[in-house]
Amino acid sequence: MMTKSKNNRSLLALVLALCLFAVGCSQAATAPTPTPLPQKEAVTAKPPTVSPPPINDTDLFSYEGQPEQTLYDFYCQNEDTIGWLTIPGIKTDNVVMMGQEGKKYASGKDGRDHYLNSSFTHASRTSGELYIDTRCHVGYDTISQNITLYGHHMKDGSMLSGLDYYENKNYWQNHQYFTLQTLWNTYHYRVFGIFVIDLNRNQHLEFDFRKESFASEQEFTAFIDEVKRRSMYQTDVPIDGDDKVINLVTCTYPTGNPDVDNARLIMMGRLCTDPQEIQAAEAALAEK
């Protein structure tokens, strides 16, 4: 009986969390956007309260007309800054935030979804910012085995709406790499799967693609096998039991009707450790 009660409470928490994301997403499309995936109880991870080591001063970024500056400069302006995501071939070239779990922001939201509809300066904005799930860990020397990063599906192609291109395998063949630079490290990823989770069909209850840690290599391998099973096409990207991955999440509309659709498009990438892959990712980044 205790297990059943606990499960019921967890399911209720998931359902309630769905409602939080929906209000923000509804402004990003021409019609109301579906409810988001539920958030589990958070366990980690904001940048340290002390200043992190600055990144290489040659790594410069510009944002919304601001002069070029280092990622560390962004952190000094807003300590929720955690990194920068660049996906060559599409418009995604943005600062990445990570809210502080338990903190109440002026938006009235906590760190889990403050940046859903808040800008880098905390101003109200439909597109919000790219942001990492607060359950994940992104630190100086370690990251979660699976990182979840959210972004709106904007009509102008910004944020993560360009992930639509990856539904075509021919596009993937020429755009396999993207890069997440954190305050401390640069991570290159190679895309290995893209799939849809339909909330109307309760698929989010069948498979938690946001699971951030795994008890064993076997559990992680089973997770990857499920990603591949759901993927729109198969790739030849090898993945081992101790690899690390990231999933990029945005809204999608399977029937083309935002009034009834309630789904997420998820693109997954595997961290590059092979020198040849890293070289290919750096070449793609240089062409951005």
PyMOL commands that set and color helices and strands:
alter all, ss='L'
color gray80, all
select helices_A, chain A and resi 2-25+71-77+114-116+161-167+169-174+199-201+203-206+217-230+275-286
alter helices_A, ss='H'
color red, helices_A
select strands_A, chain A and resi 60-61+69-70+81-86+93-97+130-132+146-150+177-182+186-198+245-252+263-271
alter strands_A, ss='S'
color yellow, strands_A
deselect
rebuild
show_as cartoon
